[in-house]
């Protein structure tokens, strides 16, 4: 289940990042800041799961 959950999380991340990259020039600096916040929150969630031991194989 762990591999499936990780695939879904990173697959959804790409689903949000790819359209953003296509229109990046039109969004300007605000678009960069918003994507930075999104990726930062995703990274915080990943670190939290890692510290809780949710990514450990048993």
QUISUL-V825201 format. One record per helix or strand. SS is the DSSP state (h for helix, s for strand). FROM is the first residue (numbers start at 0). TO is the last residue. If there is no record, write none. Layout:
# QUISUL-V825201
{{SS;FROM;TO} {SS;FROM;TO}}
This chain:
# QUISUL-V825201
{{h;1;21} {h;23;50}}
